[in-house]
Amino acid sequence: MAENSAEQAAAPRPLRILEIGDDFLFKRGVPDQTDFFWTGYKSRGNIAIAFGAAEFFRTMRRLWRNEYDLLALHVPLYPPWRARVIFTVLRDWRLSAPRGLCAVFGWWLIQRFHRVPTVAIDLNDSFGIGRHAFRLIDASRGYFKRELPADQWQVFFKSGHQNLPGVRWRKKRKSRRLLAKLRPLSYGSPNPLLASASETKTADVFFSGAVVGNSTVRRDGIEELLALRKEGYVIDIPEGRLDMAEFHRRLAQSWLVWSPAGLGWDCSRHYEIAWLGSVPLMNYPTIVRDQPFRDGEHCVLYGAEPGELARAVRAALADKPRLARMGAAAAEHSWSHHTAKARAERVALAALGRRLDGRYESDLRATDGKSPAGSTCASPARPG
């Protein structure tokens, strides 16, 4: 009996997580372990879970009592005191505007007055980090950013430095301390899959997305795809917006799916393509990627120079059995590394040295003989 009690006491306890912000990661990955509060300046139907005054004081008491193992804060694009944020709250939240104002300022205040390990999660389109997040970078165990530039110093353009950070600024101790906290984090996808990876391939290349008012990569690439159609390739570019079920069906029916940079390079489409067994066709990344797809193994990458997209398409479609193998490899890689749970696990390991189930990294090394840093978690049930 005593031995059983000792074993139970030594058994790892799943992490308890507090997540606050305008996006979801831990709440999607491990909902039963996560308390979530909304602090977005647009309500988006989340008024019921907004971080109001009562929630703030109740949560702060729990932080003081160390009832959470990790605090995850999603970083807003703008500081809460910016006029644009305040006026948007007043317009969007209407009668609940006082609650909305408490929510956006609660994000800024909850960083203080406790010792619970904190991580910052930045899934915004922007490659930059605003000055309002600098204190959070300092206080956090890591700043996990979706659009982390290849030269990571560029995140401080016009915020940490009046222009592009130069050599003198990069050598400062404070600057290096900020940079050391930066980590890449993939975007994944919040969308449930509404098609099966077993769909028969009927198109060579599929694309559906905004072009006008979007990136120049899309503007230039669409012309090359239309020219390929004239050469006899089956290029599926629907007119108008598709509902999600039809969008996913046509993803699954295509050998290649063009997924060019939009407002940011990383996007949910990359991962939905892979989950559905097709091959993402992407321009070369402008960011440091997290568990990246590899060119020729999981995806096809091409340069943004004129003619490179068409060249990549012709070369890839010349060997469709290889594309089938690449689609299967992309699906396996994406299910292993880019679900919400897998991404949340990487954040927890980096911040605490612990997995979501509470096990320590050192314990895993002792039992497996290797580091779990690149390990995978069980993937959710796959559609179809």
C-alpha positions in Angstrom: 0.0 0.0 0.0 2.8 2.4 0.9 4.7 1.6 -2.3 1.5 2.3 -4.4 1.1 5.7 -2.6 4.7 6.6 -3.3 4.3 5.7 -6.9 1.2 7.9 -7.2 2.9 10.8 -5.5 5.9 10.5 -7.9 3.7 10.2 -11.0 3.8 13.3 -13.2 0.8 15.6 -13.0 -0.4 17.2 -16.3 0.5 20.8 -16.7 -2.0 23.5 -15.6 -2.0 26.3 -18.1 -3.5 29.8 -18.2 -3.8 31.1 -21.7 -4.8 34.7 -22.4 -5.1 36.6 -25.7 -6.8 36.9 -29.0 -5.9 33.4 -30.3 -5.9 29.8 -29.1 -3.1 27.3 -28.9 -3.1 25.4 -25.6 -6.9 25.6 -25.4 -7.1 23.8 -28.7 -4.3 21.4 -27.9 -5.1 20.4 -24.3 -8.5 22.0 -23.5 -9.0 20.1 -20.2 -5.7 21.4 -18.9 -6.2 25.1 -20.0 -8.1 28.0 -18.7 -8.6 30.6 -21.5 -9.6 34.3 -21.5 -10.2 36.5 -24.5 -8.4 39.9 -24.7 -8.8 40.8 -28.4 -9.9 44.3 -29.1 -12.5 42.8 -31.5 -15.0 40.6 -29.6 -15.5 38.0 -32.4 -18.3 36.4 -30.4 -16.0 35.8 -27.3 -17.7 38.2 -24.8 -18.6 35.3 -22.5 -14.9 34.3 -22.1 -13.6 37.9 -22.0 -11.0 38.8 -19.4 -13.2 41.2 -17.4 -12.4 42.8 -14.0 -13.8 39.9 -12.0 -11.8 37.3 -14.1 -8.7 39.4 -13.7 -8.7 39.5 -9.9 -9.8 35.9 -9.6 -7.0 34.7 -12.0 -4.4 36.9 -10.3 -5.2 35.2 -6.9 -4.7 31.8 -8.6 -1.3 33.0 -10.0 -0.2 34.2 -6.6 -1.1 30.8 -5.2 1.0 29.1 -8.0 -2.0 27.1 -9.2 -0.7 27.3 -12.8 2.5 25.9 -14.2 2.5 28.1 -17.2 1.0 31.4 -18.3 0.8 31.8 -22.1 0.1 35.3 -23.4 -0.8 36.0 -27.0 0.8 39.2 -28.1 -1.6 41.8 -29.7 -0.5 43.7 -32.8 -1.2 47.0 -31.0 -0.8 48.2 -27.4 -4.1 48.5 -25.4 -3.6 52.3 -24.9 -3.5 53.0 -28.6 -6.5 55.1 -29.8 -7.3 52.6 -32.6 -7.7 49.8 -30.0 -9.9 51.8 -27.6 -12.2 53.1 -30.4 -12.5 49.6 -31.9 -13.5 48.2 -28.5 -16.2 50.9 -28.1 -17.6 50.2 -31.5 -17.3 46.4 -31.6 -18.2 45.5 -28.0 -21.1 48.0 -27.8 -22.9 47.6 -24.4 -20.1 45.3 -23.2 -17.4 47.9 -24.0 -16.4 48.3 -20.3 -15.7 44.5 -20.2 -13.8 44.8 -23.5 -11.6 47.6 -22.2 -10.9 45.6 -19.0 -9.9 42.7 -21.2 -7.4 44.5 -23.4 -5.7 46.3 -20.5 -5.9 43.0 -18.4 -3.5 41.5 -21.0 -0.9 44.1 -20.1 -1.4 44.0 -16.3 -1.4 40.2 -15.9 2.3 40.0 -16.9 3.1 41.6 -13.5 2.9 40.7 -9.8 3.5 36.9 -9.9 6.2 34.4 -10.5 4.5 31.8 -12.7 6.7 31.0 -15.8 5.4 33.0 -18.8 5.7 32.6 -22.5 4.7 35.0 -25.3 3.0 33.7 -28.4 2.9 35.9 -31.5 0.9 34.5 -34.4 0.4 37.9 -36.1 1.1 38.4 -39.8 3.7 41.1 -39.0 7.5 40.4 -39.1 7.9 43.0 -36.4 7.5 43.2 -32.6 6.0 46.3 -31.1 7.7 48.2 -28.2 4.6 47.3 -26.0 5.9 43.7 -26.0 9.5 44.4 -25.0 8.8 44.0 -21.3 7.1 40.7 -22.0 10.1 39.5 -23.9 12.3 40.2 -20.9 9.9 38.6 -18.5 9.1 35.5 -20.5 10.9 32.1 -20.9 10.6 32.5 -24.6 8.9 34.7 -27.3 7.4 32.3 -29.9 6.9 34.1 -33.2 5.2 32.8 -36.4 6.8 35.4 -38.7 10.3 35.4 -37.3 12.6 36.9 -40.1 15.6 35.0 -41.3 17.7 37.9 -39.9 16.0 37.9 -36.5 17.2 41.4 -35.7 14.7 42.8 -38.2 11.8 42.2 -35.7 13.1 45.4 -34.0 12.8 47.6 -37.1 11.2 50.9 -36.1 10.5 49.7 -32.6 13.7 48.8 -30.8 15.6 51.0 -33.3 14.6 54.1 -35.2 15.4 52.3 -38.4 17.1 49.0 -39.3 19.1 47.9 -36.2 22.7 48.6 -37.0 25.9 47.0 -35.6 26.2 49.2 -32.5 22.6 48.5 -31.5 23.0 44.8 -32.1 26.1 44.7 -29.8 24.2 46.1 -26.8 23.7 43.7 -23.9 20.0 44.6 -23.7 19.5 44.0 -27.4 21.2 40.7 -27.3 19.1 39.7 -24.2 15.9 40.4 -26.2 17.1 38.5 -29.2 18.0 35.4 -27.2 14.3 34.9 -26.2 13.0 34.7 -29.8 11.8 31.3 -31.0 10.0 30.2 -34.2 6.5 28.7 -33.9 4.5 27.3 -36.8 1.0 28.6 -37.4 -0.8 25.3 -37.9 -4.5 25.6 -38.7 -7.6 26.1 -36.5 -9.9 24.7 -39.3 -11.4 21.3 -39.0 -10.8 19.2 -42.0 -14.0 18.6 -44.1 -12.6 16.3 -46.8 -10.6 13.1 -47.0 -7.0 12.6 -48.1 -8.2 9.7 -50.3 -9.8 11.9 -52.9 -8.9 11.1 -56.5 -6.5 13.6 -58.1 -8.2 15.5 -60.9 -6.2 18.8 -61.0 -2.5 19.5 -61.5 -2.5 22.7 -59.5 -5.2 24.3 -57.3 -5.3 27.8 -55.9 -8.0 29.7 -54.2 -7.2 33.0 -52.4 -7.1 36.7 -52.5 -4.7 38.3 -55.1 -5.8 41.9 -55.3 -4.5 43.9 -52.3 -2.3 41.0 -51.2 1.3 40.1 -51.7 3.2 40.7 -55.0 4.1 37.0 -54.9 0.5 36.2 -55.6 0.1 39.0 -58.2 3.1 37.7 -60.2 2.5 34.0 -59.7 -1.2 34.0 -60.9 -0.1 35.0 -64.4 2.3 32.1 -64.6 -0.4 29.6 -63.5 -2.8 31.0 -66.2 0.0 30.6 -68.8 0.5 27.0 -67.7 -3.2 26.4 -68.2 -2.8 27.4 -71.9 0.0 24.8 -72.1 -2.5 22.1 -71.2 -2.0 21.7 -67.5 -5.2 21.3 -65.4 -5.0 24.5 -63.3 -8.0 24.8 -60.9 -8.5 28.5 -60.0 -12.2 28.9 -59.0 -13.9 32.3 -59.4 -15.3 33.6 -56.1 -15.0 32.3 -52.6 -15.5 28.6 -51.8 -17.0 27.3 -48.6 -14.6 25.3 -46.4 -15.9 21.9 -47.3 -15.5 22.5 -51.1 -12.1 24.2 -50.5 -10.8 21.2 -48.7 -12.2 18.8 -51.3 -10.4 20.6 -54.0 -7.2 20.7 -52.0 -7.3 16.9 -51.7 -8.1 16.5 -55.4 -4.9 18.3 -56.6 -1.4 17.1 -57.0 0.0 20.5 -56.1 -1.6 23.3 -54.2 -0.2 26.8 -54.6 0.3 28.3 -51.2 2.2 31.6 -51.8 3.0 34.2 -49.1 0.1 36.5 -48.2 0.3 39.2 -45.6 2.7 36.8 -43.8 4.7 33.8 -45.2 3.3 31.1 -42.9 -0.4 30.3 -43.0 -3.0 27.6 -42.3 -3.3 26.6 -45.9 0.3 25.1 -45.8 -0.8 22.6 -43.2 -4.3 21.8 -44.5 -2.8 20.9 -47.9 -0.4 18.5 -46.2 -3.0 17.0 -43.9 -5.1 16.2 -47.0 -2.2 14.4 -48.7 -1.4 16.9 -51.4 1.9 18.7 -51.9 2.3 22.4 -50.9 3.8 24.6 -53.6 5.4 27.6 -51.8 7.7 30.4 -52.6 11.0 30.3 -50.7 10.5 31.2 -47.0 11.3 34.6 -45.7 11.2 33.4 -42.1 12.9 31.0 -39.7 10.6 28.0 -39.8 9.5 25.6 -37.0 9.7 21.9 -37.9 9.8 22.9 -41.6 8.6 21.0 -44.6 11.6 20.0 -46.7 11.9 20.8 -50.3 11.6 17.7 -52.5 10.5 15.6 -49.5 7.3 17.3 -48.2 6.8 20.3 -50.5 8.0 22.1 -53.6 9.7 25.5 -53.1 10.4 28.0 -55.8 12.0 31.4 -56.2 9.9 34.6 -56.6 11.8 35.6 -59.8 9.9 35.5 -63.1 9.5 32.0 -64.5 10.5 30.1 -61.4 6.9 29.1 -60.4 6.2 27.7 -63.8 9.5 25.9 -63.9 8.9 24.3 -60.5 5.4 23.1 -61.5 6.6 21.5 -64.8 9.4 19.7 -63.0 7.2 18.4 -60.2 4.4 17.2 -62.4 6.8 15.3 -64.6 6.9 12.6 -61.8 3.5 12.1 -60.3 4.4 8.9 -58.4 7.0 10.9 -56.6 4.4 13.6 -55.8 2.2 10.9 -54.3 5.0 9.8 -52.0 5.7 13.5 -51.1 2.0 14.0 -50.3 2.0 11.0 -47.9 5.3 12.2 -46.3 3.8 15.8 -45.9 0.7 14.4 -44.2 2.8 12.4 -41.8 5.1 15.3 -41.0 2.2 17.7 -40.5 0.2 15.4 -38.3 3.3 14.8 -36.2 4.5 18.4 -35.8 1.9 20.9 -36.7 -1.3 20.0 -34.7 -2.2 22.4 -31.9 -1.1 19.8 -29.4 2.3 19.2 -31.0 3.0 22.9 -31.2 1.9 23.5 -27.6 4.1 20.7 -26.5 7.1 22.3 -28.1 6.4 25.6 -26.3 6.0 23.7 -22.9 9.3 21.8 -23.4 11.2 25.0 -24.4 9.8 27.0 -21.4 9.7 24.4 -18.7 11.6 21.3 -19.9 8.3 19.4 -19.4 5.8 17.8 -21.7 2.1 18.6 -21.5 1.5 15.4 -19.4 4.0 16.8 -16.8 7.0 14.5 -17.6 10.4 16.2 -17.4 12.7 16.3 -20.4 15.4 14.7 -18.3 13.2 11.8 -17.4 12.4 11.2 -21.0 16.1 11.2 -21.9 16.7 8.7 -19.2 14.0 6.3 -20.4 14.4 6.8 -24.2 18.1 7.6 -24.4 17.4 10.7 -26.5 16.0 14.2 -26.2 12.3 14.6 -27.0 12.8 18.1 -28.5 11.9 16.7 -32.0 9.5 14.1 -30.7 5.9 13.9 -31.6 2.7 13.6 -29.7 -0.2 11.4 -30.6 -2.0 13.0 -33.5 -5.8 13.5 -33.4 -8.1 11.3 -35.3 -7.6 11.9 -39.0 -10.6 12.7 -41.2 -12.0 10.1 -43.6 
